[in-house]
């Protein structure tokens, strides 16, 4: 039974209790001319069958109304009170409270990453993001998997179908900076990519693909990058045979290895105005921070390895910087 079905049931039970009390108060007030307090007291002791004496002797119509109230309300009132008590002390209330708390926390997030699916690929993506202290929200359909999530952001999770727009919105897709979809079926990933792109045109979307022809379809649907784990894994293993140290070093600097090594990108837009439209030499990255610029992406999306010091940083360009976590942090403080 869904969360909202449970909550609707609780509202119905509360409404039943209130209705019974209102009927009793109105009946005793009209028939016996009791004050509101006396009528309320008589209603409670009548439907609860506690056996206390009535506040005033009842008339014959009052006795008939009291009998009617007992017959019609005893089972209903007892069931409603028992059910409400179960919600309050049996864990249901805590579940609802946690739901609202998580939902409120997610809605406050900005520039986070949404991970659809928490299988092998989803877990690995979460692991790397956690190491880089990047906030993320996990969407997972299976409740048994949700209960196993114990990473640093385990409180940021949405149980539901990621192919539904409502679920993506609950995960904060509107204010997210990226989405990673790792579902096992390409059709599901395709649907998520299309929905996410429509909801957030500026989103960076990374999708998993299994079939050979799915990558093109996913890119046409709006994915920025498509990863095929089977092909990537096989190619990586072959490269480890031919040049193992090189591949291990690449893994090390791209987030798979040590926590202290960072390969980061710095965009033109994030630079301080005084560093925009300047050359790499003018930045003095090595002297000021100890980090190294190892790559450059031009405004035409061309990549340059080890760019010269005379390379000019213009709009839509990016710098790729390698250094320790401390060096990268120092560099960002200086330039951004």
FENJOMO-V969389 format. One line per field, one symbol per residue. phi: phi as a letter, one per 40 degrees, with the letter a starting at -180 (. if undefined). psi: psi as a letter, one per 30 degrees, with the letter a starting at -180 (. if undefined). burial: I if it has 24 or more other ideal C-beta (glycine too) atoms within 12 Angstrom, else O. A space follows every 50 residues. Layout:
BEGIN
phi=???
psi=???
burial=???
END
This chain:
BEGIN
phi=.cdccdcccccccccccccccccccccccccbfccdccccccccccccfc gccccadccddcccccccccccbdccccccccccccccbchcccccccdc cccccccccafcbbbcgbccccccccccccccfbcabcbbcccccdcccb ccbccbabciccccddcccccgccbccabbbbccbcccccccdcccccca ccccbbbcabccccccccccchccbbbbdcccccccccccccaccccccc dccbhcbcccbbbbbbcdccccdcbcfbcccccfccccbgcbcbaabccc gcbbcfcccccccbdgcbbbbbacdcccccccccbb
psi=klefeeeeeeeeeeeeeeeeeeeeeeeeeeefhlleeeeeeeeefeffhf glklelkkleeeeeeeeeeeeffeeeeeeeeeeeeeeefgfeeeeeeeee eeeeeeffkkhlkkjjkhaeeeeeeeeeeeeghkklkkkkekefeeffkg afhffikkjajffkeeeeeeghfeglflkjkglfkeeeeeeeeeeeeeej fgkkkkkkkeleffeeeeeefgkekkkjeeeeeeeeeeefeeieeeeeee eefgffblffkkjlkkleffkkeffkglleefeheeeffflkjflkklfg gkkkkillffkkjlkglkkjkkaleeeeeeeeeee.
burial=OOOOOOOOOIOOIOOIIOOIIOIIIOIIOOIIOIOOOOIIIIIIIIIOOO OOOOOOOIOOOIOOIIOOIIOOIOOIIOOIIOIIOOIOOOOIOOOIOOIO OIIOOIOOIOOIIIIIIIIOIIIIIIIIIIOIOIIIIIIIIOOOOIOOIO IOIOOIIIIIIIIOOOIIIIIIIIIIIIIIIIIIOIOIIIIIIIIIIOII OOIIIIIIIIOOOIIOOIOOIIIIOIIIIOOOOOOIOOOOOOOOOOOOOO OOIOIOOOOOIIIIIIIIOOIOOOIIOIOIOOIOIOOOIOIIIIIIIOOO OOOIOOIOOOIIIOOOIIIIIIIOIOIIOOIIOIII
END
